[in-house]
Amino acid sequence: MTKKTLIEFPCDFPIKIIGTNSENFTNELKSIALKHFPKMKADAISEQASKRSNFLSLTVVVFAENQEMLDAFYNEITKHPDVKMVL
């Protein structure tokens, strides 16, 4: 059975990652992103701290060639102990 998706590949795909604002959060997530998308540009990650700086929101724009790439990335980042939500 083939998975159906509404996404047309290849495409630039933004992923929002919300997690605990820890010292290494951004670098660790950037490292995971580069593992799955080695051609990712340096400006592909933007971050914003919450009002009280307890949490950090990262928006990572990746160039996904297929659904499997996105799934593998999603599966790995959701296992990170500081990640609270991925959209």
Phi and psi in degrees as GROMACS dihedral restraints (atoms count N, CA, C in turn):
[ dihedral_restraints ]
;  ai    aj    ak    al  type     phi  dphi    fc
    3     4     5     6     1   -93.5    20    10
    4     5     6     7     1   135.0    20    10
    6     7     8     9     1   -71.2    20    10
    7     8     9    10     1   139.1    20    10
    9    10    11    12     1  -103.4    20    10
   10    11    12    13     1   141.3    20    10
   12    13    14    15     1  -137.8    20    10
   13    14    15    16     1   152.3    20    10
   15    16    17    18     1   -91.2    20    10
   16    17    18    19     1    -4.1    20    10
   18    19    20    21     1   -85.5    20    10
   19    20    21    22     1   135.1    20    10
   21    22    23    24     1   -96.6    20    10
   22    23    24    25     1   117.9    20    10
   24    25    26    27     1   -99.4    20    10
   25    26    27    28     1   151.7    20    10
   27    28    29    30     1   -74.6    20    10
   28    29    30    31     1   155.7    20    10
   30    31    32    33     1  -160.9    20    10
   31    32    33    34     1   159.0    20    10
   33    34    35    36     1   -80.1    20    10
   34    35    36    37     1   129.6    20    10
   36    37    38    39     1  -130.7    20    10
   37    38    39    40     1   116.7    20    10
   39    40    41    42     1   -82.4    20    10
   40    41    42    43     1   135.7    20    10
   42    43    44    45     1  -126.2    20    10
   43    44    45    46     1   126.7    20    10
   45    46    47    48     1   -99.1    20    10
   46    47    48    49     1   128.8    20    10
   48    49    50    51     1  -121.7    20    10
   49    50    51    52     1   123.2    20    10
   51    52    53    54     1  -113.5    20    10
   52    53    54    55     1   129.9    20    10
   54    55    56    57     1  -154.2    20    10
   55    56    57    58     1   178.8    20    10
   57    58    59    60     1   -64.7    20    10
   58    59    60    61     1   135.6    20    10
   60    61    62    63     1   -79.2    20    10
   61    62    63    64     1    78.3    20    10
   63    64    65    66     1   -99.9    20    10
   64    65    66    67     1   168.2    20    10
   66    67    68    69     1   -58.8    20    10
   67    68    69    70     1   -38.4    20    10
   69    70    71    72     1  -109.0    20    10
   70    71    72    73     1     7.2    20    10
   72    73    74    75     1   -53.9    20    10
   73    74    75    76     1   -53.6    20    10
   75    76    77    78     1   -61.5    20    10
   76    77    78    79     1   -46.4    20    10
   78    79    80    81     1   -64.0    20    10
   79    80    81    82     1   -39.3    20    10
   81    82    83    84     1   -66.7    20    10
   82    83    84    85     1   -42.3    20    10
   84    85    86    87     1   -70.4    20    10
   85    86    87    88     1   -35.1    20    10
   87    88    89    90     1   -64.2    20    10
   88    89    90    91     1   -40.1    20    10
   90    91    92    93     1   -62.2    20    10
   91    92    93    94     1   -42.4    20    10
   93    94    95    96     1   -64.5    20    10
   94    95    96    97     1   -43.6    20    10
   96    97    98    99     1   -61.0    20    10
   97    98    99   100     1   -43.3    20    10
   99   100   101   102     1   -66.6    20    10
  100   101   102   103     1   -30.4    20    10
  102   103   104   105     1   -63.7    20    10
  103   104   105   106     1   -40.0    20    10
  105   106   107   108     1   -88.4    20    10
  106   107   108   109     1   -27.6    20    10
  108   109   110   111     1  -133.7    20    10
  109   110   111   112     1    75.2    20    10
  111   112   113   114     1   -61.9    20    10
  112   113   114   115     1   -19.6    20    10
  114   115   116   117     1   -92.7    20    10
  115   116   117   118     1    10.1    20    10
  117   118   119   120     1   -60.7    20    10
  118   119   120   121     1   137.3    20    10
  120   121   122   123     1   -78.0    20    10
  121   122   123   124     1   154.5    20    10
  123   124   125   126     1   -61.2    20    10
  124   125   126   127     1   -32.4    20    10
  126   127   128   129     1   -91.1    20    10
  127   128   129   130     1    15.0    20    10
  129   130   131   132     1   -80.4    20    10
  130   131   132   133     1    -5.9    20    10
  132   133   134   135     1  -120.0    20    10
  133   134   135   136     1   126.6    20    10
  135   136   137   138     1  -121.5    20    10
  136   137   138   139     1   152.7    20    10
  138   139   140   141     1  -136.0    20    10
  139   140   141   142     1   153.1    20    10
  141   142   143   144     1  -148.6    20    10
  142   143   144   145     1   128.7    20    10
  144   145   146   147     1   -82.2    20    10
  145   146   147   148     1   152.0    20    10
  147   148   149   150     1   -70.3    20    10
  148   149   150   151     1   171.3    20    10
  150   151   152   153     1   -53.9    20    10
  151   152   153   154     1   -42.4    20    10
  153   154   155   156     1   -98.2    20    10
  154   155   156   157     1     7.2    20    10
  156   157   158   159     1    62.6    20    10
  157   158   159   160     1    21.7    20    10
  159   160   161   162     1   -78.0    20    10
  160   161   162   163     1   -29.6    20    10
  162   163   164   165     1  -125.5    20    10
  163   164   165   166     1   159.2    20    10
  165   166   167   168     1  -129.9    20    10
  166   167   168   169     1   134.0    20    10
  168   169   170   171     1  -108.2    20    10
  169   170   171   172     1   122.4    20    10
  171   172   173   174     1  -110.1    20    10
  172   173   174   175     1   135.6    20    10
  174   175   176   177     1  -112.5    20    10
  175   176   177   178     1   118.6    20    10
  177   178   179   180     1  -112.9    20    10
  178   179   180   181     1   121.8    20    10
  180   181   182   183     1  -102.6    20    10
  181   182   183   184     1   115.2    20    10
  183   184   185   186     1  -113.7    20    10
  184   185   186   187     1   154.5    20    10
  186   187   188   189     1   -97.8    20    10
  187   188   189   190     1   102.0    20    10
  189   190   191   192     1   -93.7    20    10
  190   191   192   193     1   126.5    20    10
  192   193   194   195     1   -88.1    20    10
  193   194   195   196     1   -22.0    20    10
  195   196   197   198     1  -162.1    20    10
  196   197   198   199     1   170.8    20    10
  198   199   200   201     1   -65.3    20    10
  199   200   201   202     1   -34.3    20    10
  201   202   203   204     1   -61.7    20    10
  202   203   204   205     1   -37.9    20    10
  204   205   206   207     1   -62.2    20    10
  205   206   207   208     1   -46.4    20    10
  207   208   209   210     1   -63.5    20    10
  208   209   210   211     1   -42.7    20    10
  210   211   212   213     1   -62.8    20    10
  211   212   213   214     1   -42.9    20    10
  213   214   215   216     1   -63.9    20    10
  214   215   216   217     1   -42.4    20    10
  216   217   218   219     1   -64.0    20    10
  217   218   219   220     1   -48.1    20    10
  219   220   221   222     1   -58.4    20    10
  220   221   222   223     1   -45.9    20    10
  222   223   224   225     1   -60.4    20    10
  223   224   225   226     1   -39.6    20    10
  225   226   227   228     1   -73.0    20    10
  226   227   228   229     1   -43.5    20    10
  228   229   230   231     1   -69.8    20    10
  229   230   231   232     1   -30.0    20    10
  231   232   233   234     1   -71.2    20    10
  232   233   234   235     1   -14.9    20    10
  234   235   236   237     1   -86.3    20    10
  235   236   237   238     1   -11.7    20    10
  237   238   239   240     1   -66.5    20    10
  238   239   240   241     1   133.0    20    10
  240   241   242   243     1   -64.4    20    10
  241   242   243   244     1   -24.3    20    10
  243   244   245   246     1   -91.5    20    10
  244   245   246   247     1    -9.4    20    10
  246   247   248   249     1   -78.5    20    10
  247   248   249   250     1   127.8    20    10
  249   250   251   252     1  -103.2    20    10
  250   251   252   253     1   -32.2    20    10
  252   253   254   255     1  -157.8    20    10
  253   254   255   256     1   144.2    20    10
  255   256   257   258     1  -129.8    20    10
  256   257   258   259     1   127.4    20    10
